Amino acid sequence: MSDPRVIAPNLKRRLSGVTATIARLVPLQVQWIDIAATGPGLPADIPHIALGRLPFLPRKTARVWHARRNTEMLLGLILRNIFRLRLKLLFTSASQRAHTGYTKWLIEKMDAVVATSRKTAGYMERDAQVVMHGINLQDFVPPQDKTSVRTQLGLPEGLLLGCYGRIRHQKGTDAFVDAMIDLCGRFDDVHGIVMGRATEKHTTFLAGLKDKVTKAGLSDRILFMPEVTVDRIAEWYQVLDLFIAPQRWEGFGLTPLEAMACGVPVVATDVGAFSEIVTDPSLGHVVEPGDIPALADAAADMLSDPDSLARSGNAVRAHVEQNFDINREAKTLVALYERLLSGT
């Protein structure tokens, strides 16, 4: 795109939550406004403008610069104050911790601020519009035949729990394994799946988890699966009876939404936006991070009542349809862009 009205920068080459957010939103938003992403590490099929072209854009055109990191806020200020582009600066924060003085200074320079949850907004020292993330409800759907999908993937019968995402202490993968060891002692037909990627510095952590499962004699019941591509992840949610999100820290956290959209209730820790996603006992339970007995007890409570678990599966899909459609997120942000461009 040669001259977009909205620019979404991604100044980090490595895949991250910000990268994924831009890749999900921009292809939708371009239906309603001229928007382009800029920076490395983005899919080739989304609207894009080269970083090197930014200083040479026409100076009379008003634009929105939608930053999601400190570096991107700083670049927006440089483009506006040094290169004299007519930019309205917007920042989205998912952080749930006190900001440094430098970050506070950058945020104060923004024309508007978005928080991805009410909890995140509580850490902002200025007004922020809460716009929660959504997901694509066409990609994540309940299965027509769960048994058939399990058979195709070579998975066991019985109750199946999953924990997906990066494998590391922060993500609570060890808490899931410990809770599963407990649950395997309570239920004869319970199995668990750990799926995700352990980067090089977390390979020892993963090896320790596998060793713990082996020593517990549960290698056939707690399964470690390799990470799958984005186009295949939905079927791995579809096979589950319950999803566990055991994180110790999270910015927002999309995995519970992805599971719920596939008709799978959730037990999650009270981090990120999880308590604003799992808002009723009919949808699942929220426990304190790091409380492994509470995690296991909450899961056991749901697994012990199959009829209630089935009703929860229907309730979670309806909840996501009503509140977390990605089109809603995209349109809300476009409306904010238009307000900034119009000066209202």
C-alpha positions as CSV (number, residue, x, y, z in Angstrom):
1,M,0.0,0.0,0.0
2,S,1.6,3.3,-1.1
3,D,-0.1,5.8,1.2
4,P,-2.2,4.3,4.0
5,R,-4.3,6.3,6.5
6,V,-3.4,3.9,9.3
7,I,0.0,2.3,10.0
8,A,0.5,-0.7,12.3
9,P,4.3,-1.1,13.1
10,N,5.9,-4.3,14.1
11,L,9.5,-3.6,15.1
12,K,10.4,-7.1,16.2
13,R,11.6,-9.9,13.9
14,R,10.8,-12.8,16.2
15,L,7.2,-14.0,16.3
16,S,5.3,-12.5,19.3
17,G,1.8,-11.8,20.5
18,V,2.0,-8.3,18.9
19,T,3.0,-9.9,15.5
20,A,0.1,-12.3,15.7
21,T,-2.3,-9.5,16.6
22,I,-1.3,-7.4,13.6
23,A,-1.4,-10.4,11.3
24,R,-4.9,-11.2,12.5
25,L,-6.4,-7.7,12.5
26,V,-4.9,-5.8,9.5
27,P,-6.4,-8.1,6.8
28,L,-9.8,-7.5,8.3
29,Q,-9.5,-3.8,8.9
30,V,-8.4,-3.1,5.4
31,Q,-12.0,-3.8,4.4
32,W,-13.0,-0.6,6.2
33,I,-10.0,1.7,6.2
34,D,-6.7,2.1,4.3
35,I,-4.3,0.4,6.7
36,A,-0.9,-1.2,6.3
37,A,1.6,-2.9,8.5
38,T,5.3,-2.1,8.5
39,G,8.4,-3.8,9.9
40,P,9.9,-7.3,9.7
41,G,8.5,-10.7,10.6
42,L,5.0,-10.2,9.1
43,P,3.2,-12.5,6.7
44,A,3.7,-11.6,3.1
45,D,0.0,-11.5,2.3
46,I,-1.0,-8.6,4.5
47,P,-1.0,-5.0,3.4
48,H,2.5,-3.6,3.9
49,I,4.6,-0.5,3.6
50,A,8.4,-0.6,3.8
51,L,9.9,1.1,6.9
52,G,12.3,3.0,4.7
53,R,9.4,4.7,2.9
54,L,7.9,6.2,6.0
55,P,9.9,9.4,6.3
56,F,9.0,10.2,2.7
57,L,5.2,9.9,2.9
58,P,3.3,13.1,2.0
59,R,3.2,15.4,5.0
60,K,-0.2,16.9,4.4
61,T,-2.0,13.6,4.9
62,A,-3.3,12.8,8.4
63,R,-2.6,9.3,9.6
64,V,-2.9,7.1,12.6
65,W,0.2,5.4,13.9
66,H,-0.9,2.4,16.0
67,A,2.0,1.3,18.3
68,R,2.0,-1.7,20.6
69,R,5.6,-1.5,22.0
70,N,7.9,1.2,23.4
71,T,10.1,1.2,20.3
72,E,7.1,1.8,18.1
73,M,5.8,4.7,20.3
74,L,9.3,6.2,20.0
75,L,9.4,5.8,16.2
76,G,6.0,7.4,16.0
77,L,7.3,10.4,17.9
78,I,10.4,10.7,15.7
79,L,8.2,10.5,12.5
80,R,5.9,13.2,13.9
81,N,8.3,15.6,15.6
82,I,11.4,15.3,13.4
83,F,10.1,14.2,10.0
84,R,6.9,16.3,10.4
85,L,4.4,13.6,9.4
86,R,0.8,14.4,10.4
87,L,0.4,11.5,12.8
88,K,-2.1,10.7,15.5
89,L,-0.3,8.4,17.9
90,L,-2.2,5.5,19.4
91,F,-0.8,2.9,21.8
92,T,-2.3,-0.4,22.8
93,S,-1.1,-2.0,26.1
94,A,-1.5,-5.5,27.3
95,S,0.9,-5.2,30.2
96,Q,-0.3,-5.9,33.7
97,R,2.5,-4.3,35.8
98,A,3.6,-0.9,36.8
99,H,5.2,1.0,33.9
100,T,8.7,2.4,34.0
101,G,9.3,6.1,34.0
102,Y,10.4,5.9,30.4
103,T,7.2,4.0,29.3
104,K,5.0,6.5,31.2
105,W,6.7,9.3,29.4
106,L,6.0,7.7,26.0
107,I,2.4,7.0,26.9
108,E,1.8,10.6,27.9
109,K,2.9,11.6,24.4
110,M,0.2,9.5,22.8
111,D,-3.1,10.9,21.5
112,A,-5.1,7.9,22.7
113,V,-4.5,4.7,24.6
114,V,-6.2,1.3,24.4
115,A,-6.0,-1.4,27.0
116,T,-6.7,-5.1,26.1
117,S,-8.5,-5.7,29.4
118,R,-9.9,-3.9,32.4
119,K,-7.1,-5.2,34.5
120,T,-4.6,-3.7,32.1
121,A,-6.4,-0.4,32.1
122,G,-5.9,-0.3,35.9
123,Y,-2.2,0.0,35.4
124,M,-2.5,3.0,33.1
125,E,-2.1,6.5,34.6
126,R,-4.4,8.0,32.0
127,D,-7.8,7.2,30.5
128,A,-7.7,4.1,28.2
129,Q,-10.4,2.6,26.1
130,V,-10.7,-1.2,26.8
131,V,-10.8,-3.2,23.6
132,M,-10.5,-6.9,24.3
133,H,-9.0,-9.3,21.7
134,G,-11.2,-11.5,19.7
135,I,-10.7,-14.6,17.5
136,N,-11.8,-15.9,14.1
137,L,-14.9,-17.9,14.8
138,Q,-14.7,-19.5,11.4
139,D,-11.3,-21.0,12.1
140,F,-12.2,-22.2,15.6
141,V,-15.5,-24.2,15.7
142,P,-16.8,-27.2,17.7
143,P,-16.3,-30.6,16.1
144,Q,-19.0,-32.4,14.3
145,D,-17.7,-35.7,15.6
146,K,-15.1,-35.5,18.4
147,T,-14.5,-39.2,18.5
148,S,-13.7,-39.2,14.8
149,V,-11.2,-36.4,15.2
150,R,-9.5,-38.2,18.1
151,T,-9.2,-41.3,16.0
152,Q,-7.6,-39.4,13.1
153,L,-5.0,-37.9,15.5
154,G,-4.4,-41.3,17.2
155,L,-5.5,-40.1,20.7
156,P,-7.0,-42.2,23.5
157,E,-10.6,-42.5,24.6
158,G,-11.8,-41.1,27.9
159,L,-11.5,-37.6,29.3
160,L,-8.9,-35.5,27.6
161,L,-7.3,-32.3,29.0
162,G,-4.9,-30.0,27.1
163,C,-2.4,-27.3,27.8
164,Y,-1.1,-25.5,24.7
165,G,1.4,-22.8,24.1
166,R,5.1,-22.0,24.7
167,I,6.6,-24.4,27.3
168,R,8.3,-22.5,30.1
169,H,7.9,-21.8,33.8
170,Q,6.1,-18.5,33.1
171,K,3.4,-20.3,31.2
172,G,2.8,-22.8,34.0
173,T,3.5,-25.9,32.0
174,D,4.9,-27.6,35.1
175,A,1.7,-26.7,37.0
176,F,-0.3,-28.5,34.4
177,V,1.9,-31.6,34.6
178,D,1.7,-31.6,38.4
179,A,-2.1,-31.2,38.3
180,M,-2.4,-33.9,35.7
181,I,-0.4,-36.3,37.9
182,D,-2.9,-35.6,40.7
183,L,-5.9,-36.1,38.3
184,C,-4.6,-39.3,36.9
185,G,-4.7,-40.7,40.5
186,R,-8.4,-39.6,40.9
187,F,-9.7,-40.6,37.5
188,D,-8.9,-43.9,35.6
189,D,-9.9,-42.5,32.2
190,V,-8.1,-39.1,32.3
191,H,-5.4,-38.2,29.8
192,G,-3.5,-35.0,29.3
193,I,-1.8,-33.3,26.3
194,V,1.1,-30.8,26.5
195,M,1.6,-29.1,23.2
196,G,3.9,-26.3,22.3
197,R,7.5,-25.2,21.6
198,A,10.3,-25.0,24.1
199,T,13.0,-22.6,23.0
200,E,16.6,-23.5,23.5
201,K,16.9,-22.1,27.0
202,H,13.8,-24.0,28.1
203,T,14.7,-27.4,26.7
204,T,16.1,-28.5,30.2
205,F,12.8,-27.4,31.7
206,L,10.9,-29.6,29.2
207,A,13.2,-32.5,29.8
208,G,12.6,-32.3,33.5
209,L,8.8,-32.4,33.0
210,K,9.1,-35.5,30.8
211,D,11.3,-37.1,33.4
212,K,8.8,-36.4,36.1
213,V,6.0,-38.0,34.1
214,T,8.1,-41.0,33.4
215,K,9.0,-41.5,37.1
216,A,5.3,-41.2,37.9
217,G,4.6,-44.1,35.5
218,L,2.2,-41.9,33.4
219,S,4.0,-41.6,30.0
220,D,1.0,-43.3,28.4
221,R,-1.5,-40.8,30.0
222,I,0.4,-37.4,29.9
223,L,1.4,-36.9,26.3
224,F,4.0,-34.4,25.0
225,M,3.2,-33.5,21.4
226,P,5.2,-31.3,19.0
227,E,3.9,-27.9,18.1
228,V,1.6,-27.9,15.1
229,T,1.0,-25.2,12.5
230,V,-1.7,-22.6,12.9
231,D,-3.9,-24.2,10.4
232,R,-4.0,-27.4,12.4
233,I,-4.4,-26.2,16.0
234,A,-8.2,-26.0,16.0
235,E,-8.5,-29.8,15.7
236,W,-6.3,-30.2,18.7
237,Y,-8.8,-28.1,20.7
238,Q,-11.7,-30.0,19.3
239,V,-10.6,-33.3,20.8
240,L,-10.5,-31.9,24.4
241,D,-13.0,-32.2,27.2
242,L,-11.3,-29.5,29.2
243,F,-8.6,-26.9,28.5
244,I,-6.2,-25.8,31.3
245,A,-4.5,-22.4,31.1
246,P,-2.1,-22.5,34.1
247,Q,0.0,-19.4,33.4
248,R,1.8,-17.5,36.1
249,W,1.9,-14.3,34.0
250,E,0.2,-13.3,30.8
251,G,-0.5,-10.2,28.9
252,F,-3.9,-11.2,27.5
253,G,-3.9,-14.9,26.5
254,L,-5.8,-16.2,23.5
255,T,-5.7,-19.9,24.2
256,P,-8.7,-20.0,26.4
257,L,-10.8,-18.2,23.8
258,E,-9.6,-20.6,21.1
259,A,-10.6,-23.6,23.2
260,M,-14.0,-22.0,24.2
261,A,-14.8,-21.3,20.5
262,C,-14.3,-25.0,19.9
263,G,-16.8,-25.8,22.6
264,V,-14.3,-26.6,25.3
265,P,-14.7,-25.2,28.9
266,V,-11.7,-23.8,30.7
267,V,-9.9,-23.9,34.0
268,A,-7.5,-20.9,34.1
269,T,-5.4,-18.9,36.5
270,D,-6.2,-15.3,37.4
271,V,-3.7,-13.7,35.1
272,G,-4.0,-11.8,31.8
273,A,-7.6,-11.3,30.8
274,F,-8.6,-14.8,31.9
275,S,-11.0,-13.6,34.7
276,E,-12.6,-11.3,32.1
277,I,-13.1,-14.2,29.7
278,V,-14.2,-17.0,32.1
279,T,-16.8,-14.9,33.8
280,D,-19.3,-17.5,35.1
281,P,-19.1,-21.0,36.6
282,S,-21.0,-22.3,33.6
283,L,-17.9,-21.5,31.5
284,G,-15.2,-22.9,33.7
285,H,-13.2,-21.9,36.8
286,V,-10.5,-19.3,37.6
287,V,-7.9,-20.1,40.3
288,E,-4.9,-18.3,41.7
289,P,-1.7,-18.7,39.7
290,G,0.7,-21.3,41.1
291,D,-1.9,-23.0,43.2
292,I,-1.6,-26.5,41.9
293,P,-4.1,-28.2,44.3
294,A,-6.7,-25.5,43.4
295,L,-6.0,-26.2,39.7
296,A,-6.5,-29.9,40.1
297,D,-9.6,-29.5,42.3
298,A,-11.3,-27.1,39.8
299,A,-10.6,-29.6,37.0
300,A,-11.8,-32.5,39.0
301,D,-15.0,-30.7,39.9
302,M,-15.9,-30.2,36.2
303,L,-14.8,-33.7,35.1
304,S,-16.9,-35.4,37.8
305,D,-20.1,-34.2,36.3
306,P,-20.3,-35.2,32.6
307,D,-23.7,-33.6,32.1
308,S,-22.6,-30.2,33.4
309,L,-19.4,-30.5,31.4
310,A,-21.4,-31.0,28.2
311,R,-23.6,-28.0,29.0
312,S,-20.5,-25.9,29.6
313,G,-19.3,-26.8,26.1
314,N,-22.4,-25.3,24.6
315,A,-22.2,-22.2,26.9
316,V,-18.6,-21.4,26.1
317,R,-19.2,-21.3,22.4
318,A,-22.2,-19.0,22.8
319,H,-20.2,-16.7,25.1
320,V,-17.3,-16.3,22.6
321,E,-19.7,-15.7,19.8
322,Q,-21.4,-12.9,21.7
323,N,-18.3,-11.2,23.2
324,F,-15.1,-12.2,21.4
325,D,-15.6,-12.2,17.7
326,I,-12.5,-10.7,16.1
327,N,-14.6,-8.7,13.7
328,R,-15.9,-6.8,16.7
329,E,-12.4,-6.0,17.8
330,A,-11.4,-4.9,14.3
331,K,-14.4,-2.7,13.8
332,T,-14.0,-1.1,17.3
333,L,-10.4,-0.1,16.5
334,V,-11.4,1.2,13.1
335,A,-14.0,3.4,14.7
336,L,-11.2,4.8,17.0
337,Y,-9.0,5.4,14.0
338,E,-11.7,7.4,12.3
339,R,-12.3,9.5,15.5
340,L,-8.6,10.3,15.7
341,L,-8.5,11.2,12.0
342,S,-11.5,13.4,12.3
343,G,-10.2,15.1,15.4
344,T,-13.2,14.2,17.6
